[in-house]
């Protein structure tokens, strides 16, 4: 199975991707991680990417696709893969389709973890972290015994800048703008699958398992 995974910040995408990796034995492929790995390994594409990034430029779609192609050629992708963070644009989606066709593969499902924006805002803006020991809390779901004080060490609880409500709303707006065209694109191809991301982790895993049941041996 060859999957693309969409999900807004705070939707639990990382948790569900890890579930798919462990249950189906296919790797999660993050283009950001791959770029960094290619740079570290000093592959020809990695060297080129490093030069671009160090000069402050944006890595081209062509270069990213080259790194994706190299990654998919590795043996752990023989049974499939999960693409995370790619594609981000319609041209990238078109290029990915051409790349996969060239190696006789195709996307099996595009999974969209759907969570209401209000729920995302509550999830992220309610997070607090101890400034001393790093223990995490949530003011609604896992509150400390005493407000703003860590149960474990008595340290002060703080909110990360990117969990501020205004910042979360902006992140969601950017995500919606980026992914809305892609969702429409994959809806038209019949590949988009909606998963309700507002239940328990187990409920969401069950939905994904039911979706993927029967396709694990396909499109390898």
HELIX and SHEET records of a PDB file:
HELIX    1   1 UNK A   13  UNK A   24  1                                  12    
HELIX    2   2 UNK A   31  UNK A   41  1                                  11    
HELIX    3   3 UNK A   44  UNK A   54  1                                  11    
HELIX    4   4 UNK A   61  UNK A   72  1                                  12    
HELIX    5   5 UNK A   75  UNK A   77  5                                   3    
HELIX    6   6 UNK A   90  UNK A  102  1                                  13    
HELIX    7   7 UNK A  117  UNK A  125  1                                   9    
HELIX    8   8 UNK A  161  UNK A  163  5                                   3    
HELIX    9   9 UNK A  165  UNK A  188  1                                  24    
HELIX   10  10 UNK A  201  UNK A  212  1                                  12    
SHEET    1   A 5 UNK A  27  UNK A  30  0                                        
SHEET    2   A 5 UNK A  81  UNK A  84  1                                        
SHEET    3   A 5 UNK A   2  UNK A   7  1                                        
SHEET    4   A 5 UNK A 109  UNK A 114  1                                        
SHEET    5   A 5 UNK A 192  UNK A 196  1                                        
SHEET    1   B 3 UNK A 136  UNK A 138  0                                        
SHEET    2   B 3 UNK A 127  UNK A 130 -1                                        
SHEET    3   B 3 UNK A 157  UNK A 158 -1                                        
END                                                                             
